[in-house]
Amino acid sequence: MRIRLCLAALSLAGGAGLGTLSAPTATAAACTDIDVVAARGTFEPGTLGAIVGDPVYSALQKKLTGKNLSSYKVNYPADLSLTSAAQGNADLVNHVRSQASACPNQRFILVGYSQGANVVDNSIGISSDGAVVGSPIVATIPAALEPRVAAVLLFGNPIRALGKSVTGTYQSRTIDFCAKGDPICENGGGDVLAHLGYTADADAAAAFAAGKV
Protein backbone atom coordinates (compact mmCIF):
# COMPACT_ATOMS: atom_id res chain seq x y z
CA MET A 1 0.00 0.00 0.00
CA ARG A 2 2.81 2.38 0.92
CA ILE A 3 4.53 1.78 -2.42
CA ARG A 4 1.32 2.41 -4.35
CA LEU A 5 0.77 5.64 -2.41
CA CYS A 6 4.29 6.74 -3.27
CA LEU A 7 3.85 5.99 -6.95
CA ALA A 8 0.46 7.68 -6.95
CA ALA A 9 2.00 10.76 -5.36
CA LEU A 10 4.63 10.76 -8.06
CA SER A 11 2.00 10.59 -10.80
CA LEU A 12 0.28 13.61 -9.30
CA ALA A 13 3.49 15.61 -9.05
CA GLY A 14 3.04 16.97 -12.54
CA GLY A 15 0.22 19.13 -11.26
CA ALA A 16 2.21 20.52 -8.36
CA GLY A 17 4.29 23.07 -10.21
CA LEU A 18 6.97 20.68 -11.42
CA GLY A 19 6.08 21.38 -15.03
CA THR A 20 7.44 24.93 -14.63
CA LEU A 21 11.03 23.67 -14.51
CA SER A 22 13.20 24.56 -17.47
CA ALA A 23 13.04 21.41 -19.59
CA PRO A 24 15.63 20.46 -22.19
CA THR A 25 14.71 19.05 -25.55
CA ALA A 26 15.59 15.36 -25.68
CA THR A 27 17.69 14.68 -28.74
CA ALA A 28 19.55 11.75 -30.21
CA ALA A 29 22.19 11.11 -32.89
CA ALA A 30 24.03 14.39 -32.29
CA CYS A 31 27.79 13.89 -31.88
CA THR A 32 28.23 16.03 -28.81
CA ASP A 33 30.95 15.66 -26.17
CA ILE A 34 28.53 14.22 -23.61
CA ASP A 35 25.19 12.49 -24.11
CA VAL A 36 23.02 12.54 -20.98
CA VAL A 37 20.83 9.43 -21.02
CA ALA A 38 17.97 9.76 -18.54
CA ALA A 39 15.43 7.16 -17.40
CA ARG A 40 12.49 8.79 -15.64
CA GLY A 41 10.60 7.43 -12.64
CA THR A 42 7.24 5.72 -12.62
CA PHE A 43 4.56 8.08 -14.02
CA GLU A 44 7.05 10.98 -13.84
CA PRO A 45 6.12 13.94 -16.08
CA GLY A 46 8.61 16.22 -17.82
CA THR A 47 10.95 15.98 -20.79
CA LEU A 48 13.69 13.90 -19.17
CA GLY A 49 11.75 13.77 -15.90
CA ALA A 50 10.48 16.79 -13.97
CA ILE A 51 11.80 15.69 -10.58
CA VAL A 52 15.27 14.48 -11.58
CA GLY A 53 16.14 14.36 -15.29
CA ASP A 54 15.31 17.94 -16.26
CA PRO A 55 16.92 19.66 -13.24
CA VAL A 56 19.99 17.40 -13.43
CA TYR A 57 20.44 18.17 -17.14
CA SER A 58 20.17 21.90 -16.43
CA ALA A 59 22.72 21.59 -13.61
CA LEU A 60 25.08 19.64 -15.88
CA GLN A 61 24.89 22.37 -18.51
CA LYS A 62 26.04 24.87 -15.89
CA LYS A 63 28.83 22.66 -14.50
CA LEU A 64 30.20 21.38 -17.82
CA THR A 65 30.59 24.74 -19.50
CA GLY A 66 33.43 23.59 -21.75
CA LYS A 67 31.47 20.64 -23.14
CA ASN A 68 28.65 20.27 -25.65
CA LEU A 69 25.76 18.25 -24.22
CA SER A 70 22.89 16.34 -25.77
CA SER A 71 20.15 14.42 -24.00
CA TYR A 72 18.14 11.28 -24.56
CA LYS A 73 14.93 10.29 -22.79
CA VAL A 74 14.88 6.51 -22.42
CA ASN A 75 11.88 5.24 -24.34
CA TYR A 76 9.91 2.96 -22.03
CA PRO A 77 6.47 2.87 -20.37
CA ALA A 78 7.61 3.86 -16.84
CA ASP A 79 4.43 2.28 -15.53
CA LEU A 80 3.61 -0.65 -13.24
CA SER A 81 3.64 -3.32 -15.95
CA LEU A 82 5.90 -6.31 -15.35
CA THR A 83 8.02 -5.60 -18.44
CA SER A 84 8.37 -1.83 -18.07
CA ALA A 85 11.88 -1.71 -16.59
CA ALA A 86 13.06 -4.42 -18.99
CA GLN A 87 11.88 -2.34 -21.95
CA GLY A 88 13.81 0.63 -20.59
CA ASN A 89 16.87 -1.54 -20.05
CA ALA A 90 16.82 -2.68 -23.68
CA ASP A 91 16.25 0.84 -25.04
CA LEU A 92 19.03 2.41 -22.96
CA VAL A 93 21.58 -0.17 -24.08
CA ASN A 94 20.48 0.08 -27.72
CA HIS A 95 20.80 3.87 -27.59
CA VAL A 96 24.29 3.80 -26.08
CA ARG A 97 25.46 1.21 -28.60
CA SER A 98 24.04 3.23 -31.51
CA GLN A 99 25.44 6.54 -30.30
CA ALA A 100 28.83 5.04 -29.54
CA SER A 101 29.04 3.66 -33.06
CA ALA A 102 27.96 6.91 -34.71
CA CYS A 103 30.04 9.16 -32.46
CA PRO A 104 33.39 7.56 -31.55
CA ASN A 105 34.45 10.36 -29.21
CA GLN A 106 31.17 10.80 -27.35
CA ARG A 107 30.91 9.93 -23.66
CA PHE A 108 27.82 9.25 -21.58
CA ILE A 109 26.27 10.25 -18.28
CA LEU A 110 23.53 7.88 -17.18
CA VAL A 111 20.73 9.24 -14.98
CA GLY A 112 18.06 7.10 -13.34
CA TYR A 113 15.30 7.97 -10.88
CA SER A 114 13.13 5.41 -9.07
CA GLN A 115 12.10 2.84 -11.71
CA GLY A 116 14.56 4.61 -13.98
CA ALA A 117 17.33 3.69 -11.54
CA ASN A 118 16.33 0.06 -12.04
CA VAL A 119 16.70 0.62 -15.79
CA VAL A 120 20.20 2.01 -15.33
CA ASP A 121 21.17 -0.67 -12.78
CA ASN A 122 20.24 -3.42 -15.22
CA SER A 123 22.04 -1.70 -18.08
CA ILE A 124 25.33 -1.67 -16.15
CA GLY A 125 24.93 -5.27 -15.04
CA ILE A 126 23.34 -4.91 -11.59
CA SER A 127 20.03 -6.79 -11.58
CA SER A 128 16.93 -5.04 -10.24
CA ASP A 129 14.94 -8.26 -10.23
CA GLY A 130 12.91 -8.44 -7.01
CA ALA A 131 13.01 -4.69 -6.37
CA VAL A 132 9.96 -2.43 -6.62
CA VAL A 133 9.13 -2.12 -10.35
CA GLY A 134 12.33 -4.00 -11.15
CA SER A 135 13.10 -6.67 -13.73
CA PRO A 136 15.73 -9.22 -14.71
CA ILE A 137 18.59 -7.93 -16.87
CA VAL A 138 17.82 -8.16 -20.58
CA ALA A 139 20.82 -6.22 -21.95
CA THR A 140 24.06 -4.67 -20.69
CA ILE A 141 26.36 -1.99 -22.05
CA PRO A 142 29.20 -3.85 -23.80
CA ALA A 143 32.49 -4.02 -21.92
CA ALA A 144 34.23 -2.21 -24.78
CA LEU A 145 31.98 0.83 -24.21
CA GLU A 146 32.19 0.82 -20.41
CA PRO A 147 35.09 3.35 -20.30
CA ARG A 148 32.93 5.84 -22.20
CA VAL A 149 30.38 6.01 -19.39
CA ALA A 150 31.72 8.99 -17.43
CA ALA A 151 29.24 8.93 -14.55
CA VAL A 152 26.15 7.17 -13.25
CA LEU A 153 23.68 9.30 -11.27
CA LEU A 154 20.97 7.42 -9.35
CA PHE A 155 18.12 8.70 -7.21
CA GLY A 156 15.62 6.75 -5.08
CA ASN A 157 17.17 3.51 -6.31
CA PRO A 158 14.86 0.57 -5.47
CA ILE A 159 17.64 -2.03 -5.27
CA ARG A 160 18.92 -0.32 -2.13
CA ALA A 161 15.84 -1.49 -0.23
CA LEU A 162 17.10 -5.02 -1.00
CA GLY A 163 20.49 -4.21 0.50
CA LYS A 164 22.10 -4.00 -2.95
CA SER A 165 24.16 -1.26 -4.58
CA VAL A 166 26.26 -0.63 -7.66
CA THR A 167 29.49 -2.60 -7.34
CA GLY A 168 32.30 -3.51 -9.69
CA THR A 169 33.64 -1.47 -12.56
CA TYR A 170 31.06 1.35 -12.33
CA GLN A 171 31.19 1.79 -8.55
CA SER A 172 33.70 4.64 -8.46
CA ARG A 173 31.74 6.54 -11.12
CA THR A 174 28.37 6.16 -9.40
CA ILE A 175 26.58 8.40 -6.93
CA ASP A 176 23.38 6.98 -5.46
CA PHE A 177 21.04 9.29 -3.54
CA CYS A 178 18.51 7.83 -1.10
CA ALA A 179 16.61 10.33 1.00
CA LYS A 180 16.00 9.44 4.64
CA GLY A 181 12.68 7.65 4.99
CA ASP A 182 12.16 7.11 1.26
CA PRO A 183 10.22 3.81 1.16
CA ILE A 184 11.36 3.02 -2.38
CA CYS A 185 15.08 2.90 -1.57
CA GLU A 186 15.13 2.51 2.22
CA ASN A 187 13.87 -0.74 3.69
CA GLY A 188 11.25 0.24 6.26
CA GLY A 189 11.11 3.87 5.14
CA GLY A 190 7.80 5.57 5.78
CA ASP A 191 8.09 9.06 4.30
CA VAL A 192 6.38 8.93 0.91
CA LEU A 193 7.15 12.58 0.17
CA ALA A 194 10.88 11.94 0.60
CA HIS A 195 10.75 10.13 -2.74
CA LEU A 196 9.66 13.33 -4.46
CA GLY A 197 12.43 15.59 -3.16
CA TYR A 198 15.42 14.65 -5.30
CA THR A 199 15.41 17.88 -7.29
CA ALA A 200 17.37 19.24 -4.32
CA ASP A 201 20.24 16.87 -5.18
CA ALA A 202 20.62 17.98 -8.82
CA ASP A 203 23.56 20.31 -8.19
CA ALA A 204 25.42 17.75 -6.08
CA ALA A 205 24.91 15.11 -8.76
CA ALA A 206 26.15 17.46 -11.49
CA ALA A 207 29.21 18.38 -9.43
CA PHE A 208 30.01 14.69 -8.99
CA ALA A 209 29.66 14.07 -12.73
CA ALA A 210 31.82 17.08 -13.55
CA GLY A 211 34.60 15.54 -11.49
CA LYS A 212 34.42 12.36 -13.58
CA VAL A 213 34.26 13.84 -17.07
N, C-alpha and C positions, 0 to 999 in steps of 0.2 A: 504493500500500500504506500509506504514511504517513497519508494522508487517511482511509482506512478505519479504521486503528487509532485515529485521533483521534476519529472519529465513534463507534466502538465504545466507546471510553473514556467518551465523553459519555453513551451510552445506559446504561452501568453506574453512572453517578454517582448515580443515584437510590438505590442501595443502599449509598452511602458516607456516610450521615448527612445528606445534603442535604435530605432530606424533613423534618428537624426544624426547618427555618427557619420563622419565622412567615409564613404565607402569607395574602395578602389574598383576599377573595372577588371574583372577576371579575364586574363588573356592567355593564350597558348601559342606555341610555335615561334615566339620571338626569341632571338638569340641574345638575350641580355646576360649580364654578369651573374645575376642571381635570380633563380625562379623560386618564388615562395609558393609552396604547394600546401593548401589548407583544407582540412577535413572538418566540416562543421559538426556541431553537436545535434542530438536528436531534436527535431522540429525547430532548430535554430534559424531565425530569419537573417537577412543581410546578404551581402554579396559573397564575401568569404566566410561570413558568420558575424552577426552583430555584436556578440559578447566577446569573442576572442579574435577571429580571423581578421576582421576589418581594423580594429584598433591595433593589433599586432603589426599588420602590414603598414599602417600609417607610422607607427613607431619605428619600424625598420627603415622606412624611407628617410626618416630624420637622422637615424644613427649611421646609416651606410651612405653618407652623402657622396662618396667617391665612386659609388657603384650604380649601375643601371639595374633596376628591378622589374620583374614581371610577376604576375600572380596567376595561379590556377586553382579554381574551386573544384575539389574532387567531386566527380559526378556519381552520386549514389543517393538512395532514398532518404537516409538519415531518419528512418522511422523505426517502429518496433517489430518489423518483420524479421524472421529468423535469418534471412540471407542479406540483410541490409549492410552490415559491417563487411561481410565477405565481398559484396559488390564494390564497396569503397576500396577495399584492399586491392582488388584486381585493377580497378581504374587508376589508383595512385601509382602502382607499379608500372602499368602500361604507359602512363603519362611520362614518368621519369625515364623509362627506356626509350621512348620516342624522342623526347627532348634531348636526351644525352646523345643520341645518334645524330640528330639534326644540328646540334650545337655542341661541338666537342669541348669548348672551353667553359661552358655554363656549369655553375654549381647550384645546389639546392638547399633550401631551408624548409623542413617539414614541420607543419603546425597541425596539432590535433586537439580538439576539445571534446570531452565527454565521449560519446560514441566515436567521434572523430579520432580520439586518442587510441581507441581500439584499432581503428583503421591503420593508423601510423604504426602502432605496436606490431601488428601482423606483418606490415610491409617491411619492417626491419628485422623480422624473424622472431618476435616475442609474441607467443600466442595469447589471444584474448578469449579463447574458448573457456566458458564457464563464468566469465565476468558479465555484469549487466550489459545488455545489448552487444555482447561479444560474438565471436565466431572463430572457428578453426582457421588457420592460415591457408590461403589459397594461392598466394604468390608472394615472392620476396624480391627486393631490389638485388640484382645480380652483384656478386662479390666484386666484380671488376668496376662497378659504378659506386661502390660504397665510399671510396675516398672523396667523391664529388658531393656527398651530403655533408654540408658544412655544419649544420646544427639541427637538432630535433627539439621542438618546443611543445610540451604537453601540459594540458590543463584538465583537472578533474578526471584523471585517468582511472577508469574502472578496474584495471588489473591490480591497482594498489590495494583495493579492498580485499583481494585474495592473497595479499602478502607478497605480490610480485612487483618487479620493477624492470627497467631496461638494464640489461647486463651485456657484457661482451664488447664487441668492437665499437658500438655506438654509445657506450655508457658515458665516456668523457665529453661527448658532444651533445648530451641530452640534459635538459632541465625540465623538471616534472613538478608542477605546482599542484598541491592539494590543500585547499583551505580547511582550517580547523572546523570539524563538524560536518563537512560535506559528506552526505551519505553515499554518494556515488564512488568516491575514492577512499573514504575512511570507513573501515569496518566498525559498525556501531554508531556512526555519525548520525546526528538527528537534526541538523540545521539545513533544511531544504534550501533556504535562500543563499547559503554559502556557496552553493553550486552555480549561482548566477552572478557572482562577484569578481570573476577573473579578468574583467577589463582593467582592474586596478593593477594587474601584474604585467600589462603589455610592455611598459617601459623596461622593466627588469628583464623580461624575456628578450627584448630587442638588444639590450646591452649585452646580455650573455651571447647572443648570436653574433653580434659585432666583434666580440672577442675571439670568435672561432673562424670568421671569414678570412 
